[in-house]
Amino acid sequence: MDAAIGRGAVLLGFLAAVTGVVTLAWGLARGRRSLTWLMLGGAVVAVLAMEHALLTHNFSLRYVADHGSRETPLLFTITTLWSALEGSILLWSLVLAGYIGAVAVRFRSRAADPLVAWATLTSYTVAAFFFGLMLGPANPFRTVKGIIPLDGPGPNPLLQNHPLVAFHPPLLYMGYVGFTVPFAFAVAALVTGRLGEGWLVETRRWTLLAWGLLTLGIVLGAWWSYEVLGWGGYWAWDPVENASFLPWLTATAYLHSVMVQERRGMLRVWNLSLLLATFSLTILGTFLTRSGVLDSVHAFTESALGPAILAFFGFVVAVVVVLIGWRGDQLRSPGSIDSPISREGAFLGNNLLFSLFAFVVLLGTVFPLLAEAVNGQRISVGRPYFDTMTEPVVLALLFLMAVAPALPWRKASTELLRHRLQWPAWAAVATVATCVAFGVRGIEPLTAFGLGAFAAGAAVRQLVLAARRSGWAGLVGRANGGMIVHLGVVVIAVAFAASQSFGHRAEFRLAPGQTARLAGHRVTYLATRQVRHANRLALEASVRVDGKRVMRPALSEFPFATQAVGTPSVRVGPVDDVYLTLVSAPSPAGGDAVIGVVVQPLVSWLWVGGGLMGLGTLLAAAPGRRRRGTQPASEVSADEIPGAGPAPRDERVLEPVSVAGDVAGVPGA
């Protein structure tokens, strides 16, 4: 029954999407909203059918037989929906149908508008592709041929070991899929020739929402990696991590660059290219994670989806290139940058740096695949390449984060810059001096701390001015919400630099009662015991840290798993984290245990920075006190430049790991 209902629901969604494409292509606008609800209804019913099959342990479905288990706890049984390939495509289709439904509600009074019609057609085309995958190579409702098993292996052990698996993938998908909406309107603007600033206004909050969700998904993914994988790190430039980071980079560049077009009508080609590249990179990321071409703890197993997704990626890129080439003459900006030392000049520099960043990451991610395709040899591009190539770009971006908000439009005077950047610069100098006084050494971390203080000082200055003018309500709106996002980025950058530069790690072989010391912390091994959980058998070590809290790192054995899975134990603190792993357990007759110890400063501030970025995104998406078309609320008096009128508008649019240890004689990581 679950299989029949699920297949029927997927078919309904696919037919609704295809019918919507055909109907809109022939210009028959009437009735297409009902197709949207049919498609969304099909996706909802299909997801409910799969969840019902998982919860009732219907092992007649191949997906449940391969990834379900009677011993899996309820939370992880629910999350099994997106723990494997076919279920992840099902979740993707549900999120996409939800976005299309939200667009239909938002623009319900503009059904006859060609811009909205073409955007809807584009969205239907994307939806038809993903529903089509579920009718073919990614069918989640295949049934078992032959004898139906009584139980299954359960999801991947790493996907039933921490509750963050319930939040990280859905948020990541909502961010990924959310870029379909601005992409669809960008295509519609190119097709209809309505290339002014109106479509930007219509899609600004949609883009900001997708970017914010993707940001939270990436941060939670780093947290999940830190808490689950047992290596003591949170970001390793893994190819699948890079696949989600690439569209984040281009979308971040777009969110900055679009303000120049809204204000001065400039950078139109940049904005369209960045937005279209963002969506294209989400499709490329889908290929990388679901084709089996990458070896990654995050990637799905090898499948037949690769050629289909790669073909769709090629189709998207070809359409984008043709449309931009077709409208090339109309995309010429009516204005030009008066001075490189201006806000628009800084945003152009921002675009160049983010594009360079994305290119470096993309090259390091796909080069091994290209090399293997050409000469058949497998090579790897590791952290040294990414760290070396991206570090100067990150430092330059931190500098621009401080300077850009202080720059006026058109042209800046030396006196104005001195006035605005004086206190942030003193904050940077004081921070570096304090760090040196407390024994911090190293050009890279000191530069990161200094530039972080510079950028944070500039953001705080803007927020203080806004609060003085309008109270706490002045923090609502794009300009000052963006400053809170900047503060979150600074917190993450400083925490990253500190944890990578000053972390310590070691492994100690300890008998019960023995104590080891690392980075000012005492670790005392007490004993080991076996603990039976619902889905695993864990061998837990009891370890007392600093004579206080007892931590319990473990080695867990899951049914059908070929080897034990480590479960780290983390003591979180505002200054540093103590991270313990059970590397080797003693024999049943007793003996020594090998305890892995990692001490990293400021790691917990990574998650605080992610929360600040999420808060800033919400404030930036909320309508501020100023009406659209008026000047941003950063610094009104200083930004009033004679002759700088409001941005041109499109009148046809209606209202809208590893850190090195330094303990002598102890093996590091």
Secondary structure in CASP SS format (residue, H / E / C, confidence):
PFRMAT SS
TARGET T0000
AUTHOR 0000-0000-0000
METHOD secondary structure of the structure
MODEL  1
M C 1.00
D H 1.00
A H 1.00
A H 1.00
I H 1.00
G H 1.00
R H 1.00
G H 1.00
A H 1.00
V H 1.00
L H 1.00
L H 1.00
G H 1.00
F H 1.00
L H 1.00
A H 1.00
A H 1.00
V H 1.00
T H 1.00
G H 1.00
V H 1.00
V H 1.00
T H 1.00
L H 1.00
A H 1.00
W C 1.00
G C 1.00
L C 1.00
A C 1.00
R C 1.00
G C 1.00
R H 1.00
R H 1.00
S H 1.00
L H 1.00
T H 1.00
W H 1.00
L H 1.00
M H 1.00
L H 1.00
G H 1.00
G H 1.00
A H 1.00
V H 1.00
V H 1.00
A H 1.00
V H 1.00
L H 1.00
A H 1.00
M H 1.00
E H 1.00
H H 1.00
A H 1.00
L H 1.00
L H 1.00
T C 1.00
H C 1.00
N C 1.00
F C 1.00
S C 1.00
L E 1.00
R H 1.00
Y H 1.00
V H 1.00
A H 1.00
D H 1.00
H H 1.00
G C 1.00
S C 1.00
R C 1.00
E C 1.00
T C 1.00
P C 1.00
L H 1.00
L H 1.00
F H 1.00
T H 1.00
I H 1.00
T H 1.00
T H 1.00
L H 1.00
W H 1.00
S C 1.00
A C 1.00
L H 1.00
E H 1.00
G H 1.00
S H 1.00
I H 1.00
L H 1.00
L H 1.00
W H 1.00
S H 1.00
L H 1.00
V H 1.00
L H 1.00
A H 1.00
G H 1.00
Y H 1.00
I H 1.00
G H 1.00
A H 1.00
V H 1.00
A H 1.00
V H 1.00
R H 1.00
F C 1.00
R H 1.00
S H 1.00
R H 1.00
A C 1.00
A C 1.00
D C 1.00
P H 1.00
L H 1.00
V H 1.00
A H 1.00
W H 1.00
A H 1.00
T H 1.00
L H 1.00
T H 1.00
S H 1.00
Y H 1.00
T H 1.00
V H 1.00
A H 1.00
A H 1.00
F H 1.00
F H 1.00
F H 1.00
G H 1.00
L H 1.00
M H 1.00
L H 1.00
G C 1.00
P C 1.00
A C 1.00
N C 1.00
P C 1.00
F C 1.00
R C 1.00
T E 1.00
V C 1.00
K C 1.00
G C 1.00
I C 1.00
I C 1.00
P C 1.00
L C 1.00
D C 1.00
G C 1.00
P C 1.00
G C 1.00
P C 1.00
N C 1.00
P H 1.00
L H 1.00
L H 1.00
Q C 1.00
N C 1.00
H C 1.00
P H 1.00
L H 1.00
V H 1.00
A H 1.00
F C 1.00
H H 1.00
P H 1.00
P H 1.00
L H 1.00
L H 1.00
Y H 1.00
M H 1.00
G H 1.00
Y H 1.00
V H 1.00
G H 1.00
F C 1.00
T H 1.00
V H 1.00
P H 1.00
F H 1.00
A H 1.00
F H 1.00
A H 1.00
V H 1.00
A H 1.00
A H 1.00
L H 1.00
V H 1.00
T H 1.00
G C 1.00
R C 1.00
L C 1.00
G C 1.00
E C 1.00
G H 1.00
W H 1.00
L H 1.00
V H 1.00
E H 1.00
T H 1.00
R H 1.00
R H 1.00
W H 1.00
T H 1.00
L H 1.00
L H 1.00
A H 1.00
W H 1.00
G H 1.00
L H 1.00
L H 1.00
T H 1.00
L H 1.00
G H 1.00
I H 1.00
V H 1.00
L H 1.00
G H 1.00
A H 1.00
W H 1.00
W H 1.00
S H 1.00
Y H 1.00
E H 1.00
V H 1.00
L C 1.00
G C 1.00
W C 1.00
G C 1.00
G C 1.00
Y C 1.00
W C 1.00
A C 1.00
W C 1.00
D C 1.00
P H 1.00
V H 1.00
E H 1.00
N H 1.00
A H 1.00
S H 1.00
F H 1.00
L H 1.00
P H 1.00
W H 1.00
L H 1.00
T H 1.00
A H 1.00
T H 1.00
A H 1.00
Y H 1.00
L H 1.00
H H 1.00
S H 1.00
V H 1.00
M H 1.00
V H 1.00
Q H 1.00
E H 1.00
R H 1.00
R H 1.00
G C 1.00
M C 1.00
L C 1.00
R H 1.00
V H 1.00
W H 1.00
N H 1.00
L H 1.00
S H 1.00
L H 1.00
L H 1.00
L H 1.00
A H 1.00
T H 1.00
F H 1.00
S H 1.00
L H 1.00
T H 1.00
I H 1.00
L H 1.00
G H 1.00
T H 1.00
F H 1.00
L H 1.00
T H 1.00
R H 1.00
S C 1.00
G C 1.00
V C 1.00
L C 1.00
D C 1.00
S C 1.00
V C 1.00
H C 1.00
A C 1.00
F C 1.00
T C 1.00
E C 1.00
S C 1.00
A C 1.00
L H 1.00
G H 1.00
P H 1.00
A H 1.00
I H 1.00
L H 1.00
A H 1.00
F H 1.00
F H 1.00
G H 1.00
F H 1.00
V H 1.00
V H 1.00
A H 1.00
V H 1.00
V H 1.00
V H 1.00
V H 1.00
L H 1.00
I H 1.00
G H 1.00
W H 1.00
R C 1.00
G C 1.00
D H 1.00
Q H 1.00
L H 1.00
R C 1.00
S C 1.00
P C 1.00
G C 1.00
S C 1.00
I C 1.00
D C 1.00
S C 1.00
P C 1.00
I C 1.00
S C 1.00
R H 1.00
E H 1.00
G H 1.00
A H 1.00
F H 1.00
L H 1.00
G H 1.00
N H 1.00
N H 1.00
L H 1.00
L H 1.00
F H 1.00
S H 1.00
L H 1.00
F H 1.00
A H 1.00
F H 1.00
V H 1.00
V H 1.00
L H 1.00
L H 1.00
G H 1.00
T H 1.00
V H 1.00
F H 1.00
P H 1.00
L H 1.00
L H 1.00
A H 1.00
E H 1.00
A H 1.00
V H 1.00
N H 1.00
G C 1.00
Q C 1.00
R C 1.00
I C 1.00
S C 1.00
V C 1.00
G C 1.00
R H 1.00
P H 1.00
Y H 1.00
F H 1.00
D H 1.00
T H 1.00
M H 1.00
T H 1.00
E H 1.00
P H 1.00
V H 1.00
V H 1.00
L H 1.00
A H 1.00
L H 1.00
L H 1.00
F H 1.00
L H 1.00
M H 1.00
A H 1.00
V H 1.00
A H 1.00
P H 1.00
A H 1.00
L C 1.00
P C 1.00
W C 1.00
R C 1.00
K C 1.00
A C 1.00
S C 1.00
T H 1.00
E H 1.00
L H 1.00
L H 1.00
R H 1.00
H H 1.00
R H 1.00
L H 1.00
Q H 1.00
W H 1.00
P H 1.00
A H 1.00
W H 1.00
A H 1.00
A H 1.00
V H 1.00
A H 1.00
T H 1.00
V H 1.00
A H 1.00
T H 1.00
C H 1.00
V H 1.00
A H 1.00
F C 1.00
G C 1.00
V C 1.00
R C 1.00
G C 1.00
I H 1.00
E H 1.00
P H 1.00
L H 1.00
T H 1.00
A H 1.00
F H 1.00
G H 1.00
L H 1.00
G H 1.00
A H 1.00
F H 1.00
A H 1.00
A H 1.00
G H 1.00
A H 1.00
A H 1.00
V H 1.00
R H 1.00
Q H 1.00
L H 1.00
V H 1.00
L H 1.00
A H 1.00
A H 1.00
R H 1.00
R H 1.00
S H 1.00
G H 1.00
W H 1.00
A H 1.00
G H 1.00
L H 1.00
V C 1.00
G C 1.00
R H 1.00
A H 1.00
N H 1.00
G H 1.00
G H 1.00
M H 1.00
I H 1.00
V H 1.00
H H 1.00
L H 1.00
G H 1.00
V H 1.00
V H 1.00
V H 1.00
I H 1.00
A H 1.00
V H 1.00
A H 1.00
F H 1.00
A H 1.00
A H 1.00
S H 1.00
Q H 1.00
S H 1.00
F H 1.00
G C 1.00
H E 1.00
R E 1.00
A E 1.00
E E 1.00
F E 1.00
R E 1.00
L E 1.00
A C 1.00
P C 1.00
G C 1.00
Q C 1.00
T E 1.00
A E 1.00
R E 1.00
L E 1.00
A C 1.00
G C 1.00
H E 1.00
R E 1.00
V E 1.00
T E 1.00
Y E 1.00
L E 1.00
A E 1.00
T E 1.00
R E 1.00
Q E 1.00
V E 1.00
R E 1.00
H C 1.00
A C 1.00
N C 1.00
R C 1.00
L E 1.00
A E 1.00
L E 1.00
E E 1.00
A E 1.00
S E 1.00
V E 1.00
R E 1.00
V E 1.00
D C 1.00
G C 1.00
K C 1.00
R C 1.00
V E 1.00
M E 1.00
R C 1.00
P C 1.00
A E 1.00
L E 1.00
S E 1.00
E E 1.00
F C 1.00
P C 1.00
F C 1.00
A C 1.00
T C 1.00
Q C 1.00
A C 1.00
V E 1.00
G E 1.00
T E 1.00
P C 1.00
S E 1.00
V E 1.00
R E 1.00
V C 1.00
G C 1.00
P C 1.00
V C 1.00
D E 1.00
D E 1.00
V E 1.00
Y E 1.00
L E 1.00
T E 1.00
L E 1.00
V E 1.00
S E 1.00
A C 1.00
P C 1.00
S E 1.00
P C 1.00
A C 1.00
G E 1.00
G C 1.00
D C 1.00
A E 1.00
V E 1.00
I E 1.00
G E 1.00
V E 1.00
V E 1.00
V E 1.00
Q E 1.00
P E 1.00
L C 1.00
V C 1.00
S H 1.00
W H 1.00
L H 1.00
W H 1.00
V H 1.00
G H 1.00
G H 1.00
G H 1.00
L H 1.00
M H 1.00
G H 1.00
L H 1.00
G H 1.00
T H 1.00
L H 1.00
L H 1.00
A H 1.00
A H 1.00
A C 1.00
P C 1.00
G C 1.00
R C 1.00
R C 1.00
R C 1.00
R C 1.00
G C 1.00
T C 1.00
Q C 1.00
P C 1.00
A C 1.00
S C 1.00
E C 1.00
V H 1.00
S H 1.00
A H 1.00
D H 1.00
E C 1.00
I C 1.00
P C 1.00
G C 1.00
A C 1.00
G C 1.00
P C 1.00
A C 1.00
P C 1.00
R C 1.00
D C 1.00
E C 1.00
R C 1.00
V C 1.00
L C 1.00
E C 1.00
P C 1.00
V C 1.00
S C 1.00
V C 1.00
A C 1.00
G C 1.00
D C 1.00
V C 1.00
A C 1.00
G C 1.00
V C 1.00
P C 1.00
G C 1.00
A C 1.00
END
